[in-house]
Amino acid sequence: MDVSQTIFEEYTDDLGPEKIIHIYEPVAKLRAIVVIDNVAAGPAIGGVRMAPDLTTTEIMRLARAMTLKNAAAGLPHGGGKAGIIADPKTGDKECLIRMFARAIESLHDYIPGPDMGTDESCMAYIFDEIKWAVGLPRVLGGIPLDEIGATGFGIAECAEVAKEYIDLDLNGARLVVEGFGNVGKNVARFLEEKGASLVAASDTSGTVYNKDGINVSGLIQVKEEKGSVIYYEDAERLKTGDLLKIPGDIFVPAARPDVIDERNVGTLDTKLVIQGANIAITTGAEKALHERGVLSVPDFIANAGGVIAAAVEYRRGSEKEAFSEIKSKIRANTKKILDKTYSEGLYPRDAAEMIAKERVLSAMSYRGCI
């Protein structure tokens, strides 16, 4: 059996994926992957990720996370994901994005949005080419998801609910953020407003740490002006990998997949993990955390703020509506899965998947899929 067949069998089931598309344009050197996992509830919404080391497996896993995320949030959308295999800092970025847009023009059941390596401008290029995308700039009638911090806002609301299950006071809680990008910086901003103190943050260049707290707005300014958190002066500079060793109360992984796995989960010193990135923690690591009393809220529950706002934008709603829906949906879903977790003795992910999959299967029954 070849590798592609093994991957296909491992990551396919009764829910999907429905389509796996590989795109290659030799002249523009465009290589991309699109996975439409499930559209029983409606057209799939999912971000366009851009990184040089993306794989089909990663995009398939992310697409499934979007199916579960949209279902858990009660959105009339299925899940999908796309990946452009390129350095997001390339000078040909606009050309690649536009070429990608033309390549997916026939995929009417997939609605692209921003993700790691892409932003509102990228969605504007896609919209210009094919006339649909979400996370658009305001000038085009969109809700700029990264600018308003939709995902970060939702994670902060998730923390408000989760803290009650582990007797954690957000006022003075020590926050550690892995990946101080579009999601990470907004998580820090919104949690700081709730009283939390950012003590450490990382990006690909390194980690900064100050046990007495880091000024979030100052760190954001340094990141935007100089490109990395390591240039922040009022903090100790450490290696990127040192972040996991820093003690805190809330840990938010907000970058690439599988940052926490079975090999390093034992070094993580925290009370609460809120997954800001999709598939940020392996299933085995999640179980290990739960066994030692660390609450880890699954990705598709905690970080649904961005796609909830995207769905509001898709139906031509306002930013005010988006924030209201993010707050109500994420608070309700977090409470529902944690009530189920602790009342039935389940792992949080198992409880969340039960709820989300039940909704997907229900939608499929009306579409003649089962």
C-alpha positions as CSV (number, residue, x, y, z in Angstrom):
1,M,0.0,0.0,0.0
2,D,1.4,3.4,-1.0
3,V,1.7,6.4,1.4
4,S,-1.2,8.3,-0.1
5,Q,-3.5,5.3,0.3
6,T,-2.5,5.0,3.9
7,I,-3.2,8.7,4.6
8,F,-6.5,8.4,2.8
9,E,-7.7,5.5,4.9
10,E,-6.5,7.0,8.2
11,Y,-8.3,10.3,7.7
12,T,-11.5,9.3,6.0
13,D,-14.7,8.1,7.6
14,D,-18.5,8.4,7.3
15,L,-18.3,12.2,7.5
16,G,-15.8,12.8,4.7
17,P,-13.8,14.3,3.2
18,E,-15.9,14.8,0.1
19,K,-13.2,16.3,-2.1
20,I,-9.4,16.5,-2.1
21,I,-8.0,18.7,-4.8
22,H,-4.4,19.2,-5.7
23,I,-3.5,22.3,-7.7
24,Y,-0.4,22.8,-9.7
25,E,0.5,25.6,-12.1
26,P,4.0,25.2,-13.3
27,V,4.5,28.7,-14.8
28,A,3.5,30.5,-11.7
29,K,4.9,27.7,-9.5
30,L,1.6,27.5,-7.7
31,R,1.2,24.4,-5.6
32,A,-2.0,24.1,-3.4
33,I,-4.3,21.7,-1.7
34,V,-8.1,22.1,-1.1
35,V,-10.0,19.7,1.1
36,I,-13.8,20.0,1.3
37,D,-14.7,17.8,4.2
38,N,-18.4,17.9,4.5
39,V,-21.1,20.3,3.2
40,A,-24.3,18.6,4.6
41,A,-25.2,21.7,6.6
42,G,-24.2,24.2,3.9
43,P,-21.3,25.4,1.8
44,A,-17.9,24.8,3.6
45,I,-16.2,27.8,5.2
46,G,-12.5,27.4,5.9
47,G,-9.3,29.4,5.8
48,V,-6.6,29.5,3.2
49,R,-3.3,28.7,4.9
50,M,0.0,29.6,3.3
51,A,3.3,27.9,4.4
52,P,6.2,26.2,2.6
53,D,5.8,22.8,4.4
54,L,2.0,22.1,4.2
55,T,0.9,18.6,3.6
56,T,-2.3,16.9,2.4
57,T,-2.6,15.3,5.8
58,E,-2.5,18.7,7.6
59,I,-5.1,20.2,5.3
60,M,-7.3,17.1,5.7
61,R,-7.1,17.3,9.5
62,L,-7.8,21.1,9.5
63,A,-10.8,20.6,7.2
64,R,-12.3,18.1,9.6
65,A,-11.7,20.6,12.5
66,M,-13.7,23.1,10.5
67,T,-16.5,20.7,10.0
68,L,-16.7,20.1,13.7
69,K,-16.2,23.7,14.5
70,N,-19.0,24.9,12.3
71,A,-21.3,22.2,13.5
72,A,-20.6,22.8,17.2
73,A,-21.3,26.5,16.6
74,G,-24.6,25.7,14.9
75,L,-23.6,27.4,11.7
76,P,-25.3,26.6,8.4
77,H,-21.9,25.6,6.9
78,G,-19.7,22.6,6.4
79,G,-16.0,22.5,6.8
80,G,-13.1,22.9,4.4
81,K,-9.6,24.1,4.3
82,A,-7.0,25.1,1.7
83,G,-3.3,25.4,1.7
84,I,-0.9,27.2,-0.6
85,I,2.5,25.7,-0.4
86,A,4.7,28.8,-0.4
87,D,6.5,31.2,1.9
88,P,3.9,33.8,2.9
89,K,6.7,36.4,2.7
90,T,7.3,35.8,-1.0
91,G,7.3,38.7,-3.3
92,D,4.9,36.8,-5.6
93,K,2.2,36.5,-3.0
94,E,-0.5,38.5,-4.8
95,C,0.1,36.6,-8.0
96,L,-0.1,33.3,-6.2
97,I,-3.3,34.2,-4.4
98,R,-4.9,35.4,-7.6
99,M,-3.8,32.2,-9.4
100,F,-5.2,30.1,-6.6
101,A,-8.5,32.0,-6.7
102,R,-8.9,31.2,-10.4
103,A,-8.1,27.6,-9.8
104,I,-10.9,27.2,-7.2
105,E,-13.5,29.2,-9.2
106,S,-15.5,26.0,-9.9
107,L,-15.6,25.0,-6.3
108,H,-18.9,26.7,-5.4
109,D,-19.2,24.7,-2.2
110,Y,-16.1,26.2,-0.7
111,I,-15.9,29.7,0.8
112,P,-12.3,30.8,1.5
113,G,-11.3,33.0,4.4
114,P,-8.0,34.2,6.0
115,D,-5.8,31.8,7.9
116,M,-2.1,31.6,8.9
117,G,-0.1,33.3,6.2
118,T,-3.0,35.1,4.6
119,D,-5.1,38.2,5.6
120,E,-7.8,40.6,4.5
121,S,-5.8,41.7,1.5
122,C,-5.5,38.2,0.3
123,M,-9.2,37.7,0.6
124,A,-9.8,40.9,-1.4
125,Y,-7.6,39.5,-4.2
126,I,-9.7,36.2,-4.2
127,F,-12.9,38.2,-4.1
128,D,-11.7,40.3,-7.0
129,E,-11.1,37.1,-9.0
130,I,-14.1,35.0,-8.2
131,K,-16.6,37.3,-6.3
132,W,-16.8,35.3,-3.0
133,A,-14.7,35.1,0.1
134,V,-15.0,36.1,3.8
135,G,-12.8,38.1,6.1
136,L,-12.8,40.9,3.5
137,P,-11.6,44.5,4.3
138,R,-14.3,46.9,5.5
139,V,-14.1,48.9,2.3
140,L,-15.4,45.9,0.4
141,G,-18.2,45.4,2.9
142,G,-16.4,42.7,4.9
143,I,-15.7,42.0,8.6
144,P,-11.9,42.0,8.9
145,L,-11.5,39.0,11.2
146,D,-7.9,39.6,12.2
147,E,-8.3,43.4,12.6
148,I,-11.2,43.0,15.0
149,G,-9.6,40.0,16.7
150,A,-12.6,37.7,16.3
151,T,-10.8,34.5,17.3
152,G,-9.0,36.1,20.2
153,F,-12.3,37.6,21.5
154,G,-13.9,34.2,21.4
155,I,-11.0,32.5,23.3
156,A,-11.3,35.1,26.0
157,E,-15.0,34.4,26.3
158,C,-14.2,30.7,26.5
159,A,-11.8,31.4,29.4
160,E,-14.6,33.2,31.3
161,V,-16.6,30.0,31.3
162,A,-13.8,27.5,31.7
163,K,-12.4,29.2,34.8
164,E,-15.5,28.2,36.8
165,Y,-14.7,24.5,36.3
166,I,-11.2,24.7,37.8
167,D,-11.7,27.5,40.3
168,L,-9.4,30.0,38.5
169,D,-9.6,33.7,38.9
170,L,-8.8,35.6,35.7
171,N,-7.8,38.7,37.6
172,G,-4.0,38.3,38.0
173,A,-3.9,34.9,36.1
174,R,-0.6,34.4,34.4
175,L,-1.0,34.0,30.6
176,V,1.5,32.3,28.3
177,V,0.9,32.6,24.5
178,E,2.6,30.4,21.9
179,G,2.5,32.2,18.6
180,F,2.1,35.9,19.0
181,G,0.5,36.5,15.6
182,N,-3.0,37.5,14.5
183,V,-4.7,35.2,17.0
184,G,-2.1,35.3,19.8
185,K,-1.9,39.0,20.1
186,N,-5.6,39.5,20.3
187,V,-6.0,36.7,22.9
188,A,-3.5,38.6,25.0
189,R,-5.3,41.9,24.4
190,F,-8.8,40.6,25.4
191,L,-7.6,38.5,28.3
192,E,-5.6,41.5,29.6
193,E,-8.9,43.4,29.6
194,K,-10.3,40.7,31.9
195,G,-7.4,41.1,34.3
196,A,-4.9,38.4,33.1
197,S,-1.2,39.2,33.0
198,L,0.8,38.2,30.0
199,V,4.1,36.8,31.3
200,A,5.5,35.1,28.2
201,A,5.0,35.0,24.4
202,S,6.8,33.4,21.5
203,D,7.1,33.5,17.7
204,T,9.4,31.7,15.3
205,S,12.4,33.9,16.4
206,G,12.2,33.3,20.1
207,T,10.4,33.8,23.4
208,V,10.1,36.8,25.8
209,Y,9.4,36.3,29.5
210,N,8.8,38.7,32.4
211,K,7.3,37.1,35.6
212,D,5.9,40.5,36.6
213,G,4.0,40.9,33.3
214,I,4.5,42.2,29.8
215,N,2.6,45.2,28.4
216,V,0.5,43.8,25.6
217,S,0.0,46.9,23.6
218,G,3.8,47.5,23.8
219,L,4.5,44.0,22.6
220,I,2.1,44.3,19.8
221,Q,3.8,47.5,18.6
222,V,7.2,45.9,18.7
223,K,5.9,42.8,16.8
224,E,4.4,45.0,14.1
225,E,7.3,47.4,13.8
226,K,10.2,45.0,14.1
227,G,8.7,41.6,13.1
228,S,9.3,39.6,16.3
229,V,8.6,39.7,20.0
230,I,12.3,39.2,20.7
231,Y,12.9,42.9,20.3
232,Y,10.7,43.8,23.3
233,E,13.1,45.3,25.8
234,D,11.4,44.8,29.2
235,A,11.6,41.0,29.2
236,E,14.1,38.2,29.3
237,R,14.9,36.8,25.8
238,L,14.7,33.0,25.5
239,K,14.6,30.3,22.8
240,T,11.2,29.5,21.1
241,G,11.2,26.1,22.7
242,D,11.7,27.4,26.2
243,L,8.1,28.7,26.3
244,L,6.7,25.4,27.4
245,K,8.9,25.5,30.6
246,I,7.5,28.8,31.8
247,P,4.9,28.4,34.6
248,G,1.6,30.0,34.1
249,D,-2.2,29.7,34.7
250,I,-3.5,29.9,31.1
251,F,-1.6,28.5,28.1
252,V,-2.8,29.4,24.6
253,P,-1.2,27.6,21.7
254,A,-1.9,29.9,18.7
255,A,0.4,28.8,15.9
256,R,1.1,25.5,14.1
257,P,-0.4,22.0,14.6
258,D,0.8,19.5,17.2
259,V,2.8,22.0,19.2
260,I,2.1,19.9,22.3
261,D,2.5,16.2,21.9
262,E,3.2,13.1,24.0
263,R,6.9,14.0,24.1
264,N,6.7,17.5,25.6
265,V,3.3,17.6,27.4
266,G,5.0,16.7,30.7
267,T,6.9,20.0,30.6
268,L,3.8,22.2,30.4
269,D,3.1,23.9,33.7
270,T,-0.4,25.4,33.6
271,K,-4.0,25.1,34.9
272,L,-5.9,25.8,31.7
273,V,-5.2,25.3,28.1
274,I,-7.4,27.1,25.5
275,Q,-6.5,26.0,22.0
276,G,-6.2,29.1,19.8
277,A,-4.9,27.2,16.8
278,N,-6.6,24.2,15.1
279,I,-5.1,20.7,15.9
280,A,-2.6,22.4,18.2
281,I,-2.4,19.5,20.6
282,T,-2.3,15.7,19.9
283,T,-5.1,13.6,21.2
284,G,-2.6,11.7,23.4
285,A,-1.3,14.9,24.9
286,E,-4.9,16.2,25.6
287,K,-5.6,13.0,27.5
288,A,-2.4,13.3,29.5
289,L,-3.3,16.8,30.5
290,H,-6.8,15.8,31.6
291,E,-5.4,12.9,33.6
292,R,-3.3,15.3,35.7
293,G,-6.1,17.7,36.2
294,V,-5.3,20.3,33.5
295,L,-8.3,21.4,31.6
296,S,-7.8,21.7,27.8
297,V,-10.6,23.2,25.8
298,P,-10.6,21.7,22.3
299,D,-9.7,23.8,19.3
300,F,-13.1,23.7,17.5
301,I,-14.9,24.9,20.6
302,A,-12.5,27.5,21.8
303,N,-11.3,29.2,18.6
304,A,-14.6,29.4,16.7
305,G,-14.8,33.2,16.9
306,G,-13.3,33.7,13.5
307,V,-15.6,31.4,11.6
308,I,-18.7,32.6,13.5
309,A,-17.8,36.2,12.4
310,A,-17.2,34.9,8.9
311,A,-20.6,33.3,8.8
312,V,-22.2,36.6,9.9
313,E,-20.3,38.4,7.2
314,Y,-21.5,35.8,4.6
315,R,-25.1,36.6,5.4
316,R,-24.3,40.4,5.3
317,G,-24.5,40.9,9.1
318,S,-22.6,43.6,11.0
319,E,-19.6,43.6,13.3
320,K,-21.9,44.2,16.3
321,E,-23.8,41.1,15.4
322,A,-20.6,39.1,15.0
323,F,-19.3,40.0,18.4
324,S,-22.7,39.2,20.0
325,E,-22.9,35.8,18.3
326,I,-19.3,34.9,19.2
327,K,-19.9,35.7,22.8
328,S,-23.2,33.8,23.1
329,K,-22.2,30.7,21.0
330,I,-18.8,30.1,22.5
331,R,-20.0,30.6,26.1
332,A,-22.9,28.2,25.5
333,N,-20.8,25.6,23.7
334,T,-18.0,25.7,26.3
335,K,-20.5,25.2,29.1
336,K,-22.2,22.4,27.3
337,I,-19.1,20.4,26.6
338,L,-17.6,20.9,30.0
339,D,-20.9,20.0,31.7
340,K,-20.8,16.8,29.7
341,T,-17.1,16.2,30.4
342,Y,-17.4,16.4,34.2
343,S,-20.9,14.8,34.6
344,E,-20.1,11.8,32.4
345,G,-16.4,11.4,33.1
346,L,-15.3,12.0,29.5
347,Y,-12.3,13.7,28.0
348,P,-13.2,17.2,26.8
349,R,-12.5,16.4,23.1
350,D,-14.7,13.3,23.2
351,A,-17.5,15.3,24.7
352,A,-17.1,18.0,22.1
353,E,-16.9,15.6,19.2
354,M,-20.0,13.7,20.3
355,I,-22.0,17.0,20.2
356,A,-20.6,18.2,16.9
357,K,-20.8,14.9,15.1
358,E,-24.4,14.4,16.1
359,R,-25.2,17.7,14.4
360,V,-23.3,16.8,11.3
361,L,-25.0,13.4,11.0
362,S,-28.4,15.0,11.6
363,A,-27.7,17.4,8.7
364,M,-26.5,14.5,6.5
365,S,-29.8,12.7,7.1
366,Y,-31.7,15.5,5.5
367,R,-29.4,15.5,2.5
368,G,-29.8,11.8,1.8
369,C,-26.2,11.1,2.7
370,I,-27.0,8.3,5.2
